[in-house]
Amino acid sequence: EELPPLIPAPTSLNMGSGFYILHTGKNIVFQEGVDSSMVVNLLKSSLWKDLKSPLKALKVMSHNVPGVTPGIVLIKNSQFKGEAYQLDITNHVQIEASTYAGWLYGLKSLQQMLIRGKKVDSKQELPIQFRLPKLTIQDSPQHSWRGVMIDVSRHFFSIDILHKLVDRMSYYKLNK
């Protein structure tokens, strides 16, 4: 099976067999200890903004709602320090981290795989489902400072261009 194209390459990536289909009938579930407003902000800033898709129809809810079919599960795990995270794709997508940055980078890895795995309904011309390889990723940054320098005193950029640059920095997990 083909390895997903992730930038930067994760510390550890173990491929499983088969695929998981994420579609709009699934829910985003967060475990106790994960701030719900933080989850919504993460999703707005990463998955929903860039994919512009029916994934916005995914409902965000607490883990203790009976009968919930999870699509994406966010779990707080204090074993992961700083920006570290683990992303498991089996019968659902599960991201474990202990900080906002860890969940953000886990969602960014998921986003990179979603962009590649989207399927389009020819009638609606909108992605309605995403085919993701079953895998486990454990990742943490090799360097604490990963950034871009921009010289705005000699080269003038519009605010819109700077916003796009910050979005791309986030996509590639740059932190400064």
C-alpha positions as CSV (number, residue, x, y, z in Angstrom):
1,E,0.0,0.0,0.0
2,E,1.1,3.5,-0.7
3,L,2.4,5.6,2.1
4,P,0.4,8.9,2.6
5,P,2.3,12.0,1.6
6,L,2.9,13.8,4.9
7,I,5.0,16.9,5.3
8,P,7.0,16.8,7.4
9,A,7.5,13.1,7.6
10,P,6.3,11.7,10.9
11,T,8.6,10.2,13.5
12,S,6.8,6.8,13.2
13,L,4.3,5.6,10.6
14,N,3.0,2.0,10.7
15,M,0.6,1.0,7.8
16,G,-2.3,-1.3,8.5
17,S,-4.3,-3.2,5.9
18,G,-7.3,-1.8,4.2
19,F,-9.1,1.6,4.3
20,Y,-11.5,3.5,6.4
21,I,-14.1,5.7,4.8
22,L,-14.9,8.9,6.5
23,H,-18.2,10.5,5.4
24,T,-20.7,13.1,6.5
25,G,-22.8,10.6,8.5
26,K,-20.1,10.4,11.1
27,N,-19.5,12.5,14.2
28,I,-16.5,14.3,15.8
29,V,-16.4,13.1,19.4
30,F,-14.1,14.5,22.1
31,Q,-13.2,12.8,25.4
32,E,-13.7,14.4,28.8
33,G,-10.8,16.7,29.5
34,V,-10.8,18.1,25.9
35,D,-12.2,21.6,25.8
36,S,-15.2,21.6,23.3
37,S,-14.6,25.3,22.2
38,M,-11.0,24.4,21.5
39,V,-12.2,21.4,19.3
40,V,-14.5,23.7,17.3
41,N,-11.8,26.3,16.8
42,L,-9.3,23.6,15.7
43,L,-11.8,22.2,13.2
44,K,-12.7,25.7,11.8
45,S,-9.0,26.6,11.5
46,S,-7.9,23.3,9.9
47,L,-10.3,20.8,8.4
48,W,-13.3,22.9,7.5
49,K,-11.5,26.0,6.3
50,D,-9.2,24.3,3.8
51,L,-11.3,21.4,2.6
52,K,-14.5,23.5,2.0
53,S,-16.6,20.3,2.1
54,P,-19.5,18.6,3.6
55,L,-17.3,17.6,6.5
56,K,-18.9,20.8,8.0
57,A,-21.9,18.6,8.5
58,L,-20.0,16.4,11.0
59,K,-21.5,17.0,14.4
60,V,-19.2,17.8,17.3
61,M,-20.2,16.1,20.6
62,S,-19.1,14.8,23.9
63,H,-18.0,11.1,24.1
64,N,-20.8,10.2,26.5
65,V,-23.7,10.7,24.1
66,P,-25.4,7.3,23.6
67,G,-25.6,5.9,20.1
68,V,-22.9,8.2,18.6
69,T,-21.1,6.9,15.5
70,P,-17.6,8.3,15.8
71,G,-15.8,9.4,12.7
72,I,-13.1,11.4,14.5
73,V,-12.3,11.0,18.2
74,L,-10.0,13.4,20.1
75,I,-8.5,12.1,23.3
76,K,-6.5,13.8,26.0
77,N,-3.4,11.7,26.8
78,S,-0.8,13.2,29.2
79,Q,1.8,10.7,27.9
80,F,2.3,13.0,24.9
81,K,4.3,16.1,25.8
82,G,4.2,19.4,24.0
83,E,3.4,19.2,20.3
84,A,3.5,15.3,20.2
85,Y,0.5,13.3,19.0
86,Q,-0.7,9.9,17.9
87,L,-3.1,9.4,15.0
88,D,-4.7,6.0,14.6
89,I,-7.0,5.2,11.7
90,T,-8.9,1.9,12.2
91,N,-12.7,1.8,12.5
92,H,-12.5,5.5,13.1
93,V,-9.9,8.3,13.2
94,Q,-8.5,8.8,16.7
95,I,-6.1,11.6,17.7
96,E,-4.4,11.5,21.1
97,A,-2.5,14.5,22.4
98,S,-2.1,16.5,25.6
99,T,-2.0,20.0,24.1
100,Y,-3.8,22.2,21.6
101,A,-0.7,22.1,19.4
102,G,-0.7,18.3,19.5
103,W,-4.3,18.1,18.3
104,L,-3.7,20.7,15.7
105,Y,-0.7,18.8,14.2
106,G,-2.7,15.6,14.4
107,L,-5.5,17.3,12.5
108,K,-3.1,18.7,10.0
109,S,-1.7,15.2,9.2
110,L,-5.3,14.0,8.8
111,Q,-6.0,17.0,6.6
112,Q,-3.1,16.2,4.3
113,M,-4.4,12.6,3.9
114,L,-8.0,13.9,3.4
115,I,-7.1,16.2,0.5
116,R,-5.5,13.2,-1.2
117,G,-8.3,10.7,-0.4
118,K,-11.4,12.7,-1.3
119,K,-14.0,11.2,-3.6
120,V,-16.3,13.4,-5.6
121,D,-20.0,12.7,-6.4
122,S,-20.3,13.6,-10.1
123,K,-23.8,15.0,-9.6
124,Q,-23.0,17.3,-6.8
125,E,-19.3,18.0,-7.6
126,L,-18.6,17.9,-3.8
127,P,-16.5,15.5,-1.9
128,I,-18.9,13.3,0.0
129,Q,-16.5,10.7,1.4
130,F,-12.8,10.3,2.1
131,R,-10.8,7.1,1.7
132,L,-8.1,6.9,4.4
133,P,-5.5,4.1,4.7
134,K,-5.6,2.3,8.1
135,L,-2.4,3.3,9.9
136,T,-0.8,4.5,13.2
137,I,1.3,7.7,13.3
138,Q,3.3,8.8,16.3
139,D,4.9,12.2,15.8
140,S,6.6,15.0,17.7
141,P,8.8,17.8,16.2
142,Q,12.5,17.2,15.9
143,H,13.1,20.9,16.5
144,S,11.3,23.3,18.8
145,W,11.6,26.2,16.3
146,R,10.2,25.6,12.8
147,G,9.4,28.8,11.0
148,V,9.6,31.2,8.1
149,M,11.1,34.7,8.0
150,I,9.5,37.3,6.0
151,D,10.9,40.8,5.4
152,V,8.0,43.2,5.3
153,S,10.2,46.3,5.4
154,R,11.6,45.8,1.9
155,H,8.9,43.6,0.4
156,F,5.3,44.7,0.9
157,F,2.6,42.1,1.2
158,S,-1.1,42.5,1.6
159,I,-2.8,41.3,4.8
160,D,-4.6,38.6,2.6
161,I,-1.2,37.3,1.4
162,L,0.1,37.2,5.0
163,H,-3.0,35.3,6.2
164,K,-2.5,32.7,3.4
165,L,1.2,32.4,4.4
166,V,0.2,31.7,8.1
167,D,-2.4,29.1,6.9
168,R,0.3,27.4,4.8
169,M,2.7,27.5,7.8
170,S,0.1,25.8,9.9
171,Y,-0.5,23.2,7.1
172,Y,3.2,22.2,7.2
173,K,3.3,22.3,11.0
174,L,5.6,25.4,11.3
175,N,5.2,27.0,14.7
176,K,7.0,30.3,14.6
